[in-house]
């Protein structure tokens, strides 16, 4: 799987906003997909070896209101991670 670079224009008012986006992207890096072990749903920690391909790198700029992500994941996956922070994604594009 090859990496892609996505850039998002995200409405962030303060360092708390940009920090929330950074934490979400950091958690998405190498996150384990939910799976069952017997009758129990295992969410974390992951010891199963089924880790998803994570995010290679990311940059969150409060000043520019931009988030740039280099990842093997799809555009929609990254958009969902950022959107779950509650921050408004004004636009997004694939750079490479």
C-alpha positions in Angstrom: 0.0 0.0 0.0 1.4 3.4 -1.0 1.2 6.5 1.2 -0.9 9.5 0.2 -0.8 13.0 1.5 -4.0 14.7 2.4 -4.5 18.3 3.5 -7.6 19.5 5.4 -8.7 23.0 6.3 -10.0 22.6 9.9 -11.6 25.2 12.0 -9.5 25.4 15.2 -9.8 28.3 17.7 -7.1 27.6 20.2 -4.3 25.2 21.2 -6.9 23.0 22.8 -8.5 22.5 19.4 -5.3 21.7 17.6 -4.3 19.5 20.5 -7.5 17.5 20.1 -6.8 16.9 16.5 -3.1 15.9 17.2 -4.3 13.4 19.9 -6.9 11.9 17.6 -4.3 11.4 14.8 -1.8 10.0 17.3 -4.3 7.4 18.5 -5.2 6.5 14.9 -1.5 5.7 14.3 -1.4 1.9 14.4 -4.8 1.5 16.0 -6.1 -2.0 16.3 -9.4 -2.8 14.8 -12.2 -4.0 17.2 -12.4 -7.8 17.1 -13.8 -10.7 19.1 -12.0 -13.2 21.3 -14.5 -15.8 22.2 -17.7 -13.9 23.3 -15.8 -10.8 24.3 -15.2 -7.7 22.2 -11.6 -6.6 22.5 -11.0 -2.9 21.9 -7.6 -2.3 23.4 -4.8 -3.0 24.1 -4.0 -5.0 21.0 -2.0 -8.1 21.4 -3.5 -9.9 18.4 -1.1 -8.8 15.7 -4.0 -7.4 13.7 -2.9 -3.8 13.8 -4.1 -1.5 11.0 -1.7 0.4 8.8 -1.2 3.7 10.6 -0.4 7.3 9.9 3.2 7.8 8.7 3.3 11.5 9.7 1.0 14.5 10.4 1.3 18.2 11.0 -1.4 20.3 12.7 -1.0 24.1 12.1 -3.3 26.3 14.3 -1.9 29.4 12.6 -2.8 28.2 9.1 -5.9 26.2 10.2 -4.5 23.2 8.3 -3.9 19.5 9.0 -1.6 17.6 6.7 -1.5 13.8 6.9 0.8 11.3 5.2 -0.8 7.9 5.4 -1.6 4.6 3.6 -5.2 5.0 4.8 -8.0 6.3 2.6 -9.1 10.0 2.5 -12.4 9.0 4.2 -10.7 7.2 7.1 -8.6 10.3 7.9 -11.6 12.6 7.5 -13.5 10.5 9.9 -10.7 10.6 12.5 -10.5 14.4 12.3 -14.3 14.8 12.3 -14.7 12.7 15.5 -12.9 15.5 17.4 -15.9 17.7 16.8 -13.8 20.2 14.8 -15.4 21.5 11.6 -13.6 20.3 8.4 -14.1 23.1 5.9 -12.4 21.4 3.0 -9.9 18.7 2.1 -7.8 17.7 -0.8 -5.3 15.0 -1.9 -1.9 16.5 -2.4 0.0 13.3 -3.5 
